[in-house]
Amino acid sequence: MPLDGLTLGLVARELDAALTGGRVNKIIQPERDEIILTIRNGGANRQLLLSATANCARAHLTTTHKNNPLEPPALCMLMRKHITGGRVTGIRALEADRILEIEIEHFDELGDRVKKRLICEFMGKHSNLIFVGGDGRIIDSARRVNELISSVREVLPGLRYELPPAHGKIPYDRVEADALYEAMHGMNGPLHRLIAQCVSGMSSQTARELAFRAAGSEDAHSDEIDLRAACESVAESLKRLPERLAPAILLDEDGAPVDAVAFPYLSRASLRSEPYPTISEALDAFYRSRDMAERIKQKSAALHRTLKKNVERCERKLALQNEALLGSQRMEEYRLKGELLTANLHLAQKGAKACEVPNYYEEGMPMITVELDEKLSPGQNAQKYFKLYQKARNAQTLAAEQIEKTTAELDYLEGQLDNLEKCQEEAELSELREELEKLGYVKANRSRRQMKQLPPSKPMRFTAPSGRTILVGKNNLQNDKLTGTAQPNEVWLHAKDMPGSHVIIVGEAPDDETILYAARLAALYSKGKAGSRVPVDYTLRRYVKKPGGAKPGFVIYTNQHTLYVEPAREAAEM
């Protein structure tokens, strides 16, 4: 849903009807650019979410519960001090633009009645939440804007709040056909662009819908239509819009939400719609998963960079170790030349660059050439070969050990990258980060200690065609817990020789169809998910062991069978 001035005006009407007269009971600021007010009105508590996130700026009632920092940000503490216990006296959209004003009345320290305002500016990357006192001066804001950031308009505590510069357009709620025609007359271009240029509060999407309603096409050009008739249609559509409200979420052919709308969009009639009683409910449902995904993406970016950096380090290290191992393959050559030279010292002359000696180890004793150091005696040259042999032998043993350790570390890091992609909740991301902190890959984040303890994350739950429950871990902590608590005779599955989730089929003796479905889930939640024939091992939980001192998520198993399956990309978490 484009939260343009028109849509925000509809949201403001809805919020004003639901919250005016209500008491502000609680204020939290879970994110720097997000505030949630709990307002009690009509015998019920309502949560008003105000977000200034660049690509998800919005205002609506929500049922989503979010964790609050133990140490609230300055803006949150100031708002608690000034308006907790206050009454909402009005919610309105300003200047037919993307600005929402929430007016709250309370008693100050002297017992005088004072009105303060929370002004929400929803303007893309310039979105902001600004708390304004009764004297019209800014108390604080989610984003402080100084002269270095904007030379046009500063937003700082103590300054008088000023509305953003006006654009001189016709307010969407006061559009008359004649005035609109006069504004457009002489302009040339697509009708939707002219509407957006002349009417305030118009996003491109809304302008395209109005153009579709007026001319039958989103891309109708001003030269190809009766402009006056089109202006009359636009004015009529805007006037009748409040009575056409039909909040809904639009779904694509796969049933995935693509947008939320406040009224029917005829230009998008091909999309299936899921109706909601209010705009707030539609917005809340639409943004719930999208907002969380965006937050997780932002918060996981640093972890992703750290993991990629360590993966690249391990790959470089492994290449050097393999090179060292390859060099050690001359070990037997050094031993042979040292022994043959020792047995034939009389054939080597001091100062010679090489000598030929018979090879007693081959049939017919063919002559082989032994390179010599001119500065050394024949005996010293023989000792040099034995030293090279010992050094190569030690390097071979050490390189093999190092390669094994580096390969194990690389597998672990790639598994964590795979786990990071599965994170859908903050608890899962927090668990993954905590694990990396304990192993020294990530420095402890002090700000995390200020957050309330998140409840443990839970594995994904699926239902097989047979009705059996299948559990799939999302990270190493879940994998360890899932495998550790499973019953001995339950079936355990994992993608073969690659990072992936632990999978448990709940209950004993599942049928072949259920095992196949679980194997496809194991393939889907593994590094091989892009393949078409992924090997998946399965065995009874009793045959799965965790070695002492092993990294989280690592196990060994026996008595396994292997299936080659296509990942269950159609599967949906229950």
C-alpha positions as CSV (number, residue, x, y, z in Angstrom):
1,M,0.0,0.0,0.0
2,P,1.4,3.4,-0.9
3,L,1.2,5.4,2.3
4,D,0.6,8.6,0.3
5,G,-1.4,11.6,1.6
6,L,-4.6,10.1,0.4
7,T,-4.2,6.7,2.1
8,L,-2.8,8.4,5.2
9,G,-5.9,10.6,5.3
10,L,-8.1,7.4,5.3
11,V,-5.9,5.8,8.0
12,A,-6.1,9.0,10.1
13,R,-9.9,9.0,10.0
14,E,-10.0,5.4,11.2
15,L,-7.5,6.0,14.0
16,D,-9.2,9.2,15.2
17,A,-12.5,7.2,15.5
18,A,-10.8,4.4,17.4
19,L,-8.5,6.3,19.7
20,T,-9.8,9.8,20.4
21,G,-10.6,10.1,24.1
22,G,-8.4,7.2,25.0
23,R,-5.7,7.2,27.7
24,V,-2.0,6.7,26.9
25,N,-1.0,3.8,29.3
26,K,2.3,2.7,27.9
27,I,5.0,3.9,25.5
28,I,7.8,1.7,24.1
29,Q,10.4,2.3,21.4
30,P,11.6,-1.2,20.2
31,E,13.6,0.4,17.3
32,R,15.3,3.7,16.8
33,D,12.6,4.7,14.2
34,E,9.6,2.9,15.7
35,I,7.3,3.8,18.6
36,I,4.3,1.9,20.0
37,L,1.7,3.6,22.1
38,T,-0.7,1.5,24.1
39,I,-4.0,3.5,24.4
40,R,-6.9,2.3,26.4
41,N,-10.3,3.4,24.9
42,G,-13.7,1.9,25.1
43,G,-12.7,-0.6,27.7
44,A,-9.9,-2.1,25.5
45,N,-6.2,-1.6,25.0
46,R,-5.1,-0.7,21.5
47,Q,-1.5,-0.6,20.3
48,L,-0.7,2.2,17.9
49,L,2.4,1.5,15.8
50,L,4.2,4.5,14.3
51,S,7.2,3.6,12.1
52,A,9.6,5.9,10.3
53,T,11.5,3.1,8.6
54,A,12.5,4.3,5.1
55,N,10.7,1.7,3.1
56,C,8.0,0.7,5.6
57,A,6.9,4.1,7.0
58,R,3.4,3.8,8.3
59,A,0.9,4.2,11.1
60,H,-1.8,1.6,12.2
61,L,-3.1,-0.4,15.0
62,T,-1.2,-3.6,15.6
63,T,-1.6,-6.9,17.5
64,T,2.1,-7.7,17.2
65,H,4.0,-7.7,20.5
66,K,7.6,-6.4,20.4
67,N,10.4,-6.5,22.9
68,N,11.5,-3.2,24.5
69,P,15.1,-2.3,25.4
70,L,15.8,-2.4,29.1
71,E,17.2,1.1,28.7
72,P,14.7,3.0,26.6
73,P,16.0,5.6,24.1
74,A,15.9,9.3,25.0
75,L,12.8,10.0,22.9
76,C,10.9,7.2,24.6
77,M,11.8,8.4,28.1
78,L,10.8,12.0,27.3
79,M,7.5,10.9,25.9
80,R,6.8,8.7,29.0
81,K,7.6,11.7,31.2
82,H,5.3,14.1,29.3
83,I,2.3,12.2,28.0
84,T,1.9,8.9,30.0
85,G,-1.6,9.1,31.4
86,G,-2.6,11.8,28.8
87,R,-5.7,11.7,26.7
88,V,-5.8,11.5,22.9
89,T,-7.8,14.6,21.7
90,G,-7.4,14.1,18.0
91,I,-5.6,12.3,15.1
92,R,-5.5,14.0,11.7
93,A,-3.5,14.2,8.5
94,L,-2.0,17.6,7.8
95,E,-2.0,19.6,4.6
96,A,-3.4,16.6,2.7
97,D,0.2,15.3,2.8
98,R,2.1,12.4,4.3
99,I,2.1,13.9,7.8
100,L,0.1,12.5,10.7
101,E,-0.5,14.6,13.9
102,I,-1.5,12.9,17.1
103,E,-2.6,15.4,19.7
104,I,-2.4,14.4,23.4
105,E,-3.7,16.4,26.4
106,H,-2.3,16.0,29.9
107,F,-1.7,18.0,33.1
108,D,1.8,19.4,33.6
109,E,3.7,19.8,36.9
110,L,1.7,22.9,37.8
111,G,-1.6,21.1,37.2
112,D,-2.3,23.1,34.0
113,R,-3.9,21.4,31.0
114,V,-1.3,21.2,28.2
115,K,-1.5,19.8,24.7
116,K,1.5,18.1,23.1
117,R,1.8,16.6,19.6
118,L,3.5,13.6,18.1
119,I,4.0,14.4,14.4
120,C,4.8,11.5,12.1
121,E,6.3,12.4,8.7
122,F,6.1,9.5,6.3
123,M,8.4,10.6,3.5
124,G,10.6,7.7,2.4
125,K,14.2,8.0,3.6
126,H,13.3,11.4,5.2
127,S,10.6,9.9,7.5
128,N,10.7,11.0,11.1
129,L,8.8,10.9,14.4
130,I,8.8,14.3,16.0
131,F,7.6,15.1,19.6
132,V,6.4,18.7,19.9
133,G,5.6,20.6,23.1
134,G,2.6,22.9,23.8
135,D,4.7,25.9,22.8
136,G,5.3,24.5,19.3
137,R,8.9,23.7,20.0
138,I,10.5,20.3,19.3
139,I,11.2,18.3,22.5
140,D,13.0,15.5,20.6
141,S,12.7,13.3,17.4
142,A,13.7,9.9,16.2
143,R,16.1,11.5,13.8
144,R,17.8,14.8,14.5
145,V,18.4,16.8,11.4
146,N,21.0,19.5,11.6
147,E,22.2,22.0,9.0
148,L,24.8,19.6,7.7
149,I,22.1,17.1,6.8
150,S,19.5,19.7,5.5
151,S,20.0,23.3,4.8
152,V,16.3,23.8,4.2
153,R,14.8,22.5,7.5
154,E,16.4,21.5,10.7
155,V,14.8,19.2,13.2
156,L,16.5,19.7,16.6
157,P,15.3,20.0,20.2
158,G,14.4,23.5,21.1
159,L,13.6,24.6,17.6
160,R,10.1,25.6,16.6
161,Y,8.5,22.9,14.5
162,E,7.8,23.9,10.9
163,L,5.9,21.9,8.3
164,P,7.9,20.7,5.3
165,P,7.8,23.1,2.4
166,A,4.5,23.1,0.4
167,H,4.4,22.0,-3.2
168,G,1.6,24.2,-4.3
169,K,-0.6,21.3,-5.4
170,I,-4.4,20.9,-5.1
171,P,-5.2,19.0,-1.9
172,Y,-6.7,15.6,-2.8
173,D,-9.7,16.2,-0.6
174,R,-10.6,19.5,-2.3
175,V,-10.2,18.7,-5.9
176,E,-12.7,20.3,-8.3
177,A,-12.9,19.3,-12.0
178,D,-12.5,22.8,-13.3
179,A,-9.5,23.6,-11.0
180,L,-7.8,20.4,-12.0
181,Y,-8.4,21.0,-15.7
182,E,-7.0,24.5,-15.4
183,A,-3.9,23.1,-13.6
184,M,-3.4,20.4,-16.2
185,H,-4.2,22.4,-19.3
186,G,-1.2,23.0,-21.4
187,M,0.7,20.1,-19.8
188,N,1.7,17.1,-21.9
189,G,2.5,13.5,-20.8
190,P,0.9,10.4,-19.3
191,L,-2.3,11.2,-17.4
192,H,-1.1,9.5,-14.2
193,R,2.0,11.8,-14.2
194,L,-0.1,14.9,-14.6
195,I,-2.3,13.8,-11.7
196,A,0.7,13.3,-9.5
197,Q,2.1,16.6,-10.4
198,C,-1.1,18.6,-9.8
199,V,-2.8,16.8,-6.8
200,S,-1.1,16.5,-3.4
201,G,-0.9,13.2,-1.6
202,M,-0.7,11.1,-4.8
203,S,1.7,8.2,-5.1
204,S,2.5,6.9,-8.5
205,Q,0.4,3.8,-7.9
206,T,-2.7,5.8,-6.8
207,A,-2.3,8.2,-9.7
208,R,-2.2,5.2,-12.1
209,E,-5.4,3.8,-10.6
210,L,-7.2,7.2,-11.0
211,A,-5.9,7.4,-14.6
212,F,-7.2,3.8,-15.2
213,R,-10.6,4.8,-13.8
214,A,-10.7,8.0,-15.9
215,A,-9.4,6.7,-19.3
216,G,-9.4,2.9,-19.1
217,S,-5.6,2.6,-19.1
218,E,-2.9,3.3,-16.6
219,D,-0.7,4.7,-19.4
220,A,-3.2,6.9,-21.1
221,H,-1.6,10.0,-22.6
222,S,-3.1,13.5,-22.3
223,D,-3.0,13.9,-26.2
224,E,-5.1,10.8,-26.7
225,I,-8.0,11.5,-24.3
226,D,-10.7,14.1,-23.5
227,L,-8.7,15.8,-20.7
228,R,-11.8,17.7,-19.3
229,A,-13.8,14.4,-19.0
230,A,-10.8,12.8,-17.4
231,C,-10.5,15.6,-14.8
232,E,-14.2,15.2,-14.0
233,S,-13.7,11.5,-13.5
234,V,-10.7,12.0,-11.2
235,A,-12.5,14.6,-9.1
236,E,-15.6,12.3,-8.8
237,S,-13.4,9.3,-7.8
238,L,-11.6,11.3,-5.1
239,K,-14.9,12.7,-3.7
240,R,-16.5,9.2,-3.5
241,L,-13.5,7.4,-2.2
242,P,-14.5,7.4,1.5
243,E,-17.6,5.4,0.7
244,R,-15.7,2.9,-1.4
245,L,-13.5,1.7,1.3
246,A,-12.7,-2.0,1.1
247,P,-9.4,-2.8,2.9
248,A,-7.7,-5.9,1.5
249,I,-4.4,-7.6,0.9
250,L,-3.6,-8.4,-2.8
251,L,-2.1,-11.9,-3.4
252,D,-0.2,-13.2,-6.4
253,E,-0.9,-16.5,-8.1
254,D,1.1,-18.3,-5.5
255,G,-0.9,-16.8,-2.7
256,A,2.0,-14.5,-1.5
257,P,1.0,-11.0,-0.4
258,V,2.1,-8.3,-2.8
259,D,0.3,-5.2,-1.4
260,A,-2.3,-3.9,0.9
261,V,-5.0,-1.5,-0.4
262,A,-7.6,0.7,1.3
263,F,-10.1,0.6,-1.7
264,P,-10.5,-1.6,-4.8
265,Y,-7.9,-1.1,-7.4
266,L,-9.6,-1.8,-10.8
267,S,-6.2,-1.7,-12.5
268,R,-5.1,-4.7,-10.4
269,A,-8.3,-6.7,-10.7
270,S,-6.3,-9.8,-11.9
271,L,-4.8,-10.2,-8.5
272,R,-6.7,-12.2,-5.8
273,S,-7.7,-10.1,-2.8
274,E,-8.1,-11.1,0.9
275,P,-10.5,-8.6,2.6
276,Y,-10.0,-7.1,6.1
277,P,-12.5,-5.2,8.3
278,T,-10.2,-2.2,8.7
279,I,-7.2,-0.6,7.0
280,S,-5.2,-1.1,10.2
281,E,-5.8,-4.8,10.1
282,A,-4.8,-5.0,6.5
283,L,-1.6,-3.0,7.1
284,D,-0.8,-5.0,10.2
285,A,-1.1,-8.3,8.4
286,F,0.8,-7.2,5.4
287,Y,3.7,-5.7,7.2
288,R,4.0,-8.2,9.9
289,S,6.2,-10.7,8.0
290,R,7.7,-8.1,5.6
291,D,8.8,-5.8,8.4
292,M,10.3,-8.7,10.4
293,A,12.1,-9.9,7.3
294,E,13.5,-6.4,6.7
295,R,14.6,-6.1,10.3
296,I,16.3,-9.5,10.2
297,K,18.0,-8.6,7.0
298,Q,19.4,-5.4,8.4
299,K,20.5,-7.0,11.7
300,S,22.0,-10.0,10.0
301,A,24.1,-8.0,7.5
302,A,27.1,-7.7,9.8
303,L,27.0,-11.4,10.7
304,H,26.8,-12.3,7.0
305,R,29.9,-10.2,6.3
306,T,31.8,-11.7,9.2
307,L,30.9,-15.3,8.2
308,K,31.8,-14.6,4.5
309,K,35.1,-13.1,5.6
310,N,36.0,-16.1,7.7
311,V,34.9,-18.5,4.9
312,E,37.2,-16.7,2.5
313,R,40.0,-16.9,5.1
314,C,39.5,-20.7,5.5
315,E,39.5,-21.2,1.7
316,R,42.8,-19.3,1.3
317,K,44.3,-21.3,4.3
318,L,43.1,-24.6,2.8
319,A,44.7,-23.7,-0.6
320,L,48.1,-23.1,1.1
321,Q,47.8,-26.3,3.1
322,N,47.0,-28.3,0.1
323,E,50.0,-26.7,-1.7
324,A,52.2,-27.7,1.3
325,L,50.8,-31.2,1.2
326,L,51.6,-31.4,-2.5
327,G,55.1,-30.3,-1.9
328,S,55.6,-33.0,0.7
329,Q,55.0,-35.7,-2.0
330,R,58.7,-35.5,-2.9
331,M,59.4,-37.1,0.5
332,E,60.2,-40.6,-0.9
333,E,62.4,-39.1,-3.6
334,Y,64.6,-37.3,-0.9
335,R,64.8,-40.6,1.1
336,L,65.8,-42.6,-1.9
337,K,68.5,-40.2,-3.1
338,G,69.9,-39.9,0.5
339,E,70.3,-43.7,0.9
340,L,71.7,-44.2,-2.6
341,L,74.2,-41.4,-2.2
342,T,75.3,-42.8,1.2
343,A,75.9,-46.2,-0.3
344,N,77.9,-44.6,-3.2
345,L,79.9,-41.8,-1.7
346,H,82.9,-42.9,-3.7
347,L,81.1,-42.0,-6.9
348,A,80.4,-38.4,-5.8
349,Q,83.1,-35.7,-6.1
350,K,83.2,-32.6,-3.9
351,G,82.4,-29.5,-6.0
352,A,80.4,-31.5,-8.5
353,K,76.8,-30.4,-9.4
354,A,75.5,-34.0,-9.7
355,C,76.5,-37.6,-9.9
356,E,75.0,-40.8,-11.2
357,V,74.5,-43.7,-8.9
358,P,72.9,-47.2,-9.4
359,N,69.3,-47.6,-8.0
360,Y,69.5,-50.9,-6.0
361,Y,65.7,-50.8,-5.4
362,E,64.8,-51.3,-9.1
363,E,65.4,-54.4,-11.2
364,G,68.5,-54.0,-13.3
365,M,69.8,-51.3,-11.1
366,P,69.4,-48.4,-13.5
367,M,71.5,-45.3,-13.0
368,I,69.8,-42.2,-11.6
369,T,71.0,-38.6,-11.3
370,V,71.4,-37.1,-7.8
371,E,71.8,-33.3,-7.7
372,L,74.5,-32.0,-5.4
373,D,75.4,-28.8,-3.6
374,E,78.9,-27.8,-4.8
375,K,79.8,-26.3,-1.4
376,L,79.1,-29.5,0.5
377,S,81.0,-32.8,0.7
378,P,79.3,-36.0,-0.5
379,G,78.5,-37.1,3.0
380,Q,77.0,-33.7,3.8
381,N,74.9,-33.8,0.6
382,A,73.5,-37.2,1.8
383,Q,72.6,-35.7,5.2
384,K,70.9,-32.8,3.4
385,Y,68.7,-35.3,1.6
386,F,67.8,-37.0,4.8
387,K,66.9,-33.7,6.4
388,L,64.7,-32.8,3.4
389,Y,63.0,-36.2,3.8
390,Q,62.3,-35.6,7.5
391,K,61.1,-32.1,6.9
392,A,58.7,-33.3,4.1
393,R,57.5,-36.1,6.3
394,N,56.7,-33.7,9.2
395,A,55.1,-31.3,6.7
396,Q,52.9,-34.1,5.4
397,T,51.7,-35.1,8.8
398,L,51.1,-31.5,9.9
399,A,49.4,-30.5,6.6
400,A,47.0,-33.4,6.8
401,E,46.1,-32.4,10.4
402,Q,45.7,-28.8,9.4
403,I,43.6,-29.6,6.3
404,E,41.3,-31.7,8.5
405,K,40.8,-28.9,11.0
406,T,40.4,-26.2,8.3
407,T,37.9,-28.3,6.4
408,A,35.9,-28.8,9.6
409,E,35.9,-25.1,10.3
410,L,34.9,-24.3,6.7
411,D,32.0,-26.7,6.9
412,Y,30.9,-25.1,10.2
413,L,31.1,-21.6,8.8
414,E,29.2,-22.6,5.6
415,G,26.6,-24.2,7.8
416,Q,26.2,-21.0,9.8
417,L,25.7,-19.1,6.6
418,D,23.0,-21.5,5.7
419,N,21.5,-21.1,9.2
420,L,21.6,-17.3,8.8
421,E,19.4,-17.6,5.7
422,K,16.8,-19.5,7.7
423,C,16.5,-16.8,10.5
424,Q,13.0,-15.4,10.5
425,E,12.8,-14.2,14.1
426,E,15.1,-12.1,16.3
427,A,15.4,-15.0,18.8
428,E,16.9,-17.2,16.1
429,L,19.3,-14.5,15.1
430,S,20.3,-13.8,18.7
431,E,21.0,-17.5,19.3
432,L,23.2,-17.7,16.2
433,R,25.1,-14.6,17.2
434,E,25.6,-15.8,20.7
435,E,27.1,-19.0,19.4
436,L,29.5,-17.1,17.2
437,E,30.5,-14.9,20.1
438,K,31.3,-17.9,22.3
439,L,33.6,-19.3,19.5
440,G,35.3,-16.0,19.0
441,Y,34.2,-15.1,15.5
442,V,32.1,-12.1,16.7
443,K,32.9,-9.6,19.5
444,A,30.3,-9.4,22.3
445,N,27.7,-6.8,21.5
446,R,27.2,-4.7,24.6
447,S,23.8,-3.4,23.4
448,R,22.5,-6.9,23.4
449,R,22.8,-7.0,27.2
450,Q,20.4,-4.1,27.3
451,M,17.7,-6.1,25.6
452,K,15.1,-8.2,27.4
453,Q,15.8,-11.9,27.2
454,L,14.1,-13.3,24.1
455,P,12.2,-16.5,24.5
456,P,14.0,-19.5,22.9
457,S,13.3,-20.0,19.3
458,K,11.4,-23.1,18.1
459,P,12.0,-25.5,15.2
460,M,9.8,-25.5,12.1
461,R,6.9,-27.8,12.2
462,F,5.5,-29.6,9.2
463,T,2.7,-32.1,8.6
464,A,3.4,-35.0,6.3
465,P,0.7,-36.3,3.9
466,S,0.2,-39.2,6.4
467,G,-0.6,-36.7,9.2
468,R,2.7,-37.3,11.0
469,T,4.5,-34.3,12.5
470,I,8.0,-33.4,11.2
471,L,10.3,-31.0,13.1
472,V,13.1,-29.1,11.3
473,G,15.9,-27.2,13.1
474,K,16.8,-23.7,11.9
475,N,20.1,-23.2,13.7
476,N,22.7,-25.3,15.6
477,L,21.1,-24.7,19.0
478,Q,17.8,-25.9,17.7
479,N,19.5,-28.8,15.9
480,D,21.2,-29.9,19.1
481,K,18.1,-29.6,21.2
482,L,15.9,-31.3,18.6
483,T,18.2,-34.3,18.2
484,G,19.0,-34.4,22.0
485,T,15.3,-34.6,23.0
486,A,14.1,-37.0,20.3
487,Q,13.1,-40.5,21.3
488,P,15.7,-43.3,20.5
489,N,13.4,-45.0,17.9
490,E,12.4,-41.8,16.1
491,V,13.8,-41.3,12.6
492,W,16.5,-38.7,12.2
493,L,17.5,-37.2,8.8
494,H,20.2,-34.9,7.5
495,A,21.5,-34.0,4.0
496,K,24.6,-36.1,3.3
497,D,28.0,-34.5,3.5
498,M,26.8,-30.9,3.5
499,P,25.5,-28.2,6.0
500,G,21.8,-28.5,6.7
501,S,19.1,-28.9,9.3
502,H,18.5,-31.8,11.6
503,V,15.1,-33.3,10.9
504,I,13.0,-35.5,13.2
505,I,9.9,-37.5,12.4
506,V,7.8,-37.5,15.6
507,G,6.8,-41.0,16.6
508,E,8.1,-44.4,15.8
509,A,7.9,-46.5,12.6
510,P,6.9,-43.9,10.0
511,D,5.8,-45.2,6.6
512,D,8.0,-44.9,3.5
513,E,5.9,-41.9,2.2
514,T,6.5,-40.0,5.4
515,I,10.3,-40.7,5.3
516,L,10.4,-39.5,1.7
517,Y,8.6,-36.3,2.6
518,A,10.9,-35.7,5.6
519,A,14.0,-36.3,3.3
520,R,12.7,-33.7,0.9
521,L,12.4,-31.2,3.8
522,A,16.0,-32.1,4.9
523,A,17.1,-31.4,1.3
524,L,15.2,-28.1,1.2
525,Y,16.8,-26.8,4.4
526,S,20.4,-27.7,3.4
527,K,23.1,-26.3,1.3
528,G,22.0,-28.5,-1.6
529,K,18.5,-26.9,-1.8
530,A,19.1,-25.6,-5.3
531,G,19.8,-29.1,-6.6
532,S,17.3,-31.6,-8.1
533,R,18.8,-34.8,-6.7
534,V,20.1,-34.2,-3.1
535,P,21.5,-37.2,-1.1
536,V,19.8,-37.4,2.4
537,D,20.8,-39.9,5.1
538,Y,18.3,-41.2,7.6
539,T,18.7,-43.5,10.6
540,L,17.2,-44.0,14.1
541,R,18.0,-41.4,16.6
542,R,19.7,-44.0,18.8
543,Y,22.5,-44.2,16.2
544,V,23.2,-40.5,16.3
545,K,26.0,-39.3,18.7
546,K,27.5,-36.0,19.5
547,P,31.3,-36.3,20.1
548,G,32.7,-34.6,23.3
549,G,33.9,-31.1,22.6
550,A,32.3,-30.9,19.1
551,K,31.0,-27.7,17.8
552,P,27.2,-27.0,18.1
553,G,25.2,-28.9,15.6
554,F,27.9,-31.4,14.8
555,V,27.0,-35.1,15.2
556,I,28.2,-38.5,13.9
557,Y,25.9,-41.4,13.0
558,T,25.8,-45.0,11.8
559,N,23.4,-47.6,10.4
560,Q,22.1,-45.0,7.9
561,H,20.3,-45.4,4.6
562,T,20.6,-42.8,1.8
563,L,17.8,-41.4,-0.4
564,Y,18.3,-39.1,-3.4
565,V,15.4,-36.6,-3.5
566,E,14.2,-33.3,-4.9
567,P,13.9,-30.6,-2.3
568,A,10.3,-29.9,-1.1
569,R,10.1,-26.4,-2.4
570,E,6.3,-26.4,-2.2
571,A,6.4,-27.1,1.5
572,A,5.0,-24.4,3.8
573,E,5.6,-24.1,7.5
574,M,2.6,-25.1,9.6
